[in-house]
Amino acid sequence: MPASHGDPDAELKALREAAGAIDETALGILEIAGPDAGGFLDLVTTNDVAFLPRNAAQYTFLLDPEGDLIGDALLYRVDVDRYWLTTSPSRSNRVAHWLAEVLARRCAIDLQVSSRALPNDLTVRDIRNARDISARTVIGLAGPASPNVLRALADTPEDRRKVARIRRFTLAFARLAGTDVMVARTGHTGQSHGYELFVNPSTVESLWDTIRARGAELGARPVGWDAFRADGVAAGLPWDGHELDGALRVSPVQAGYGALTRAHKPFFVGRAALLSQPFPVDRGIARFQVVAPIVALPGNGDPIVDPSGTCVGLVSSRPRFDGLPIGLAYCEMRSTPVGAQLSVVVGAGSGAMVGDRLTIGEQTNPIATIEILPRFPK
């Protein structure tokens, strides 16, 4: 995915007011299939696979026995005993390797019960890199005009009905622009109408070109990383290595996703370690907005300072646009309640730590004022 396709401001506007086509072909896609697929996934992911119906999806996490993140993922139940798991490009190899090791029983899964074994009547296959007709890759489509773009792509009235009926975190199989597509209402932007189109790699370029051609009349355009990420940050979506894991080892619970770590399950890999962490969390992820007048946009790592001069947080995902000056930060929760106005020392993000004393009056860097927002938009 390029940083932009030439005009990042126009791309963000299209994403929020019309539709954006997103190159997600680098996403990892694993197929987990077989009689034990659901039971296996329920034990190696944090969410509730047992209650995931066919043609539905869920966001979830894979942890190691010490509670550290292997990867976050979207899990799709595409048939009774067949699931697709998509992971970020930076995590796909690690997730695939770890699942293979678990399935082969070559690694620990429970530090308290060393004899614990998982069901294994299943296969794990990388279908992004498959060299047959089962191979799949992904195009993203998001924005309020996305449903109209999908209807313009549909081959038949029945295909139009199928895509019109897709609710959030559900999927359907349809023919779009002469191509067999699995259409899922999922995505990585903040748009309520966001879709991911799973197609064979041999047809992905022609489908991309058709989306651009037929979508142009509806205001659709290709969207690059800057606009894509800014929209996700505004919605509070975490970024691997920033709001998840990374140098700060941010856990899913600290990132605001405690509801997706299903403590009622008797076991999942990493459960004991995750539940041993303090709750409510002392430090976690906060969402903020730069308050006008905007003198400068904070950068990653810039310290957030309270009125006493104490660093109470660090910017983890910087705002990218003056017109959408929303970012995310790793913060002390007690010091960053919703509505609090704090200062950010812009450009000082090299070495500052939470708890340091930083006298605002002595800083030569620009000072931005921010307001803490609810963790996720309503």
C-alpha positions in Angstrom: 0.0 0.0 0.0 1.6 3.3 -1.0 1.5 6.3 1.4 -0.9 7.9 -1.0 -2.1 7.8 -4.6 -1.2 11.4 -5.1 -3.6 13.4 -2.9 -3.9 12.1 0.6 -6.4 14.9 1.6 -8.7 13.9 -1.2 -8.3 10.3 -0.3 -9.3 10.9 3.3 -12.3 12.9 2.1 -13.4 10.1 -0.3 -13.1 7.6 2.5 -15.2 9.6 4.9 -17.7 11.0 2.4 -17.8 8.6 -0.6 -15.7 5.4 -0.9 -12.1 4.4 -0.9 -10.6 1.3 -2.6 -7.7 -0.1 -0.4 -4.9 -2.4 -1.5 -4.9 -5.1 1.2 -3.2 -7.7 -0.9 -0.3 -8.0 1.6 -2.7 -9.4 4.4 -1.8 -12.9 5.4 -4.7 -15.4 4.9 -4.7 -18.9 6.6 -7.3 -21.5 6.1 -8.0 -23.7 9.1 -10.2 -26.6 8.1 -11.4 -30.0 9.4 -13.6 -31.5 12.1 -11.6 -30.0 14.9 -11.0 -26.6 13.4 -13.5 -24.8 15.5 -12.4 -26.4 18.8 -8.8 -25.8 18.0 -9.4 -22.1 17.2 -11.4 -21.6 20.3 -8.4 -22.7 22.4 -5.7 -20.7 20.5 -7.6 -17.4 20.2 -9.1 -15.2 22.9 -12.6 -14.6 21.4 -15.6 -17.0 21.5 -15.2 -19.2 18.4 -17.8 -21.7 19.7 -20.6 -19.2 19.2 -19.4 -17.9 15.8 -22.1 -18.8 13.2 -21.4 -19.7 9.6 -20.9 -16.7 7.3 -19.8 -14.5 10.2 -16.6 -13.0 11.4 -14.9 -11.8 14.7 -11.9 -9.8 15.8 -9.6 -11.8 18.0 -6.1 -12.2 19.4 -3.5 -15.0 19.5 -1.3 -15.1 22.6 1.6 -17.3 23.7 1.5 -19.0 27.1 3.1 -16.0 28.8 0.3 -13.7 27.5 2.5 -12.0 24.9 0.9 -11.2 21.5 1.5 -13.5 18.6 -0.9 -11.5 16.4 -4.3 -9.9 16.2 -6.6 -11.3 13.5 -10.0 -11.3 11.8 -11.5 -14.8 11.9 -14.1 -15.8 9.3 -16.3 -18.9 9.4 -16.7 -19.6 5.7 -18.3 -23.1 6.1 -19.2 -25.5 8.9 -15.7 -26.8 9.5 -13.7 -24.1 7.5 -12.3 -20.8 8.7 -10.1 -18.1 7.2 -7.8 -16.1 9.5 -6.4 -12.8 8.2 -3.3 -11.2 9.8 -1.2 -8.1 9.3 1.7 -8.5 6.9 4.2 -8.0 9.7 2.7 -10.8 11.7 1.5 -13.3 9.1 4.7 -15.5 9.1 4.9 -15.5 12.8 1.2 -16.5 13.2 1.5 -19.3 10.6 4.7 -20.7 12.1 3.2 -20.6 15.7 0.0 -22.4 14.6 2.1 -25.0 12.8 4.2 -25.6 15.9 1.1 -25.8 18.2 -0.6 -28.3 15.8 2.6 -30.4 15.7 2.8 -30.3 19.5 6.3 -28.9 19.4 5.7 -26.0 21.7 4.2 -25.3 25.2 0.6 -24.1 25.3 0.0 -24.1 29.0 2.7 -23.3 31.6 0.5 -24.7 34.4 -0.6 -28.0 32.8 2.3 -29.3 30.7 0.4 -32.3 29.4 -2.4 -30.2 27.9 -3.1 -31.1 24.3 -5.3 -29.5 21.7 -7.6 -31.2 19.1 -5.7 -31.8 15.9 -7.9 -33.3 13.3 -7.5 -30.3 11.0 -5.2 -28.6 8.5 -3.7 -25.1 8.5 -2.9 -23.8 5.0 -1.5 -20.5 3.7 -4.0 -19.6 0.9 -2.6 -16.2 0.2 0.5 -17.9 -1.3 -1.3 -21.0 -2.6 -0.6 -21.9 -6.3 -4.0 -23.2 -7.2 -7.6 -22.0 -7.5 -8.0 -21.9 -3.7 -5.6 -19.0 -3.5 -7.1 -15.7 -2.1 -6.1 -12.1 -1.7 -8.0 -9.0 -0.4 -9.2 -5.7 -1.7 -10.7 -3.3 0.9 -13.6 -1.0 0.1 -14.9 1.5 2.7 -17.0 4.6 3.0 -20.7 5.6 3.0 -21.0 5.0 -0.8 -19.4 1.6 -0.6 -22.8 -0.3 -0.7 -23.6 1.6 -3.9 -20.3 0.7 -5.4 -20.9 -3.0 -4.6 -24.3 -2.9 -6.2 -22.8 -1.4 -9.3 -20.3 -4.3 -9.4 -22.9 -7.0 -8.9 -23.5 -9.3 -11.9 -27.2 -10.2 -11.2 -30.1 -9.0 -9.2 -29.5 -11.9 -6.8 -25.9 -10.8 -6.3 -27.2 -7.2 -5.6 -29.5 -8.6 -3.0 -26.7 -10.7 -1.4 -24.4 -7.7 -0.9 -27.2 -5.5 0.3 -28.1 -7.9 3.1 -24.5 -8.1 4.5 -24.5 -6.8 8.1 -21.4 -5.9 10.1 -19.1 -8.9 10.7 -21.0 -11.1 8.3 -20.2 -12.3 4.8 -21.7 -13.6 1.6 -20.5 -15.1 -1.7 -21.4 -13.3 -4.8 -20.3 -12.5 -8.4 -18.9 -9.1 -8.8 -17.7 -7.8 -12.2 -17.6 -11.4 -13.5 -15.5 -12.6 -10.6 -16.3 -15.0 -7.7 -15.9 -13.0 -4.5 -16.3 -13.5 -0.8 -17.6 -10.2 0.5 -17.2 -9.5 4.2 -18.4 -6.5 6.0 -15.1 -6.0 7.9 -12.2 -3.7 7.6 -9.5 -1.7 9.3 -10.9 1.8 8.9 -13.4 3.7 11.1 -16.2 3.4 8.5 -19.4 1.6 9.4 -19.7 0.6 5.8 -16.4 -1.2 5.3 -15.9 -4.3 3.2 -13.2 -6.7 2.3 -13.3 -8.6 -1.0 -11.6 -12.0 -1.1 -10.7 -13.0 -4.7 -8.3 -15.3 -6.5 -5.0 -13.4 -7.2 -5.5 -14.0 -11.0 -8.5 -11.7 -11.0 -7.5 -9.1 -8.4 -6.1 -6.6 -10.9 -9.2 -6.6 -13.2 -11.5 -6.3 -10.1 -9.4 -3.4 -8.8 -9.6 -1.6 -12.2 -13.4 -2.2 -12.4 -13.9 -0.8 -8.9 -12.0 2.3 -9.9 -13.9 2.7 -13.2 -17.5 2.0 -11.9 -16.9 3.7 -8.6 -15.6 6.9 -10.0 -19.1 8.2 -10.7 -19.9 7.7 -7.0 -16.8 9.5 -5.8 -14.7 6.4 -5.1 -11.0 6.6 -5.5 -7.9 4.6 -4.4 -6.8 5.3 -0.8 -3.2 5.1 0.5 -1.7 4.3 3.9 -1.9 7.9 5.3 -5.6 8.3 4.8 -6.3 4.7 5.7 -4.4 4.8 8.9 -5.8 8.3 9.9 -9.3 7.0 9.6 -8.5 3.9 11.7 -6.8 6.0 14.4 -9.8 8.3 14.5 -12.0 5.2 15.3 -9.6 4.1 18.0 -8.3 1.0 16.0 -5.0 -0.3 17.3 -1.8 -0.5 15.2 0.5 -3.5 15.7 3.6 -2.3 17.4 2.0 0.9 18.6 -1.3 0.2 20.5 -0.6 -3.5 20.6 2.6 -5.2 21.8 5.7 -3.2 20.6 8.3 -1.8 22.9 5.7 -1.1 25.5 4.2 -4.6 25.3 0.7 -3.3 25.2 -1.8 -6.1 25.9 -5.2 -6.5 24.3 -6.8 -5.5 27.6 -4.6 -2.3 27.8 -5.6 -1.6 24.2 -9.2 -1.5 25.2 -10.2 -4.9 24.0 -10.8 -6.7 27.3 -14.3 -7.7 26.1 -12.6 -9.9 23.3 -10.5 -11.8 25.8 -13.3 -14.1 27.0 -12.4 -14.9 30.6 -15.5 -17.2 30.9 -13.7 -19.7 28.7 -12.0 -22.3 31.0 -8.9 -22.2 28.8 -7.3 -20.4 25.9 -3.5 -20.1 25.3 -2.3 -17.2 27.4 -5.4 -16.9 29.5 -3.8 -17.3 32.9 -1.0 -14.8 32.2 -3.5 -12.3 30.8 -5.8 -12.5 33.7 -3.0 -12.1 36.2 -2.4 -8.6 35.0 -4.0 -5.7 37.0 -7.5 -4.8 36.1 -8.7 -2.1 35.7 -5.4 -1.4 34.0 -3.0 1.3 35.4 -1.8 2.2 31.9 -3.5 1.8 28.6 -4.5 3.4 25.3 -6.3 6.8 25.2 -7.7 8.6 22.2 -7.2 12.4 21.9 -7.9 15.3 19.7 -5.6 18.3 19.1 -7.4 21.5 20.2 -7.6 24.5 18.0 -5.7 26.6 17.2 -3.4 23.9 16.0 0.2 25.1 16.3 1.7 21.7 15.4 0.7 18.1 15.2 2.3 15.7 17.7 4.5 12.9 16.5 4.9 9.3 17.7 6.7 9.2 21.1 6.0 12.8 22.0 5.3 13.2 25.7 1.9 14.2 27.1 2.3 16.5 30.1 -0.2 17.3 32.8 -0.5 20.8 34.5 2.1 19.8 37.2 4.7 19.1 34.5 4.6 15.3 34.8 4.7 13.2 31.7 1.5 11.1 31.9 1.6 9.5 28.4 3.4 9.1 25.1 1.8 9.5 21.6 1.6 6.1 20.0 -0.2 6.9 16.7 0.2 10.5 15.6 -2.5 12.6 14.0 -1.8 12.9 10.3 -4.2 15.6 9.0 -5.1 19.0 10.4 -8.6 18.3 9.3 -8.7 15.1 11.4 -6.3 15.8 14.3 -7.1 12.7 16.3 -4.3 10.4 17.7 -3.8 7.6 20.1 -1.5 7.5 23.2 -0.2 5.2 25.8 -1.1 6.8 29.1 -1.6 6.6 32.8 -5.3 6.0 33.0 -5.9 7.9 36.3 -4.3 11.0 34.8 -6.1 11.0 31.4 -9.9 10.9 32.1 -12.2 11.8 29.2 -12.4 15.5 28.8 -9.0 16.3 30.4 -7.0 18.9 28.5 -3.2 18.3 28.5 -0.1 19.5 26.7 2.1 17.7 24.2 5.7 18.7 23.7 5.9 18.3 19.9 9.1 16.9 18.6 10.4 15.8 22.0 9.7 12.1 21.4 13.2 10.7 21.9 13.8 9.5 25.4 10.9 10.9 27.4 9.2 8.4 29.7 5.9 8.3 31.7 6.7 9.8 35.1 9.4 12.2 33.9 9.1 15.9 34.9 9.0 18.3 32.0 8.6 22.0 32.7 6.5 23.4 29.9 7.9 26.9 30.3 11.4 25.7 29.7 10.6 23.9 26.4 11.8 25.3 23.1 9.6 22.8 21.1 6.0 23.7 20.0 3.4 22.9 22.6 0.1 21.4 21.4 -3.0 21.2 23.5 -5.0 18.0 23.4 -8.3 16.8 24.8 -8.9 13.2 25.9 -11.8 11.6 24.0 -13.7 8.4 24.8 -11.6 5.4 23.9 -13.9 4.5 20.9 -16.4 6.8 19.1 -20.1 6.2 19.9 
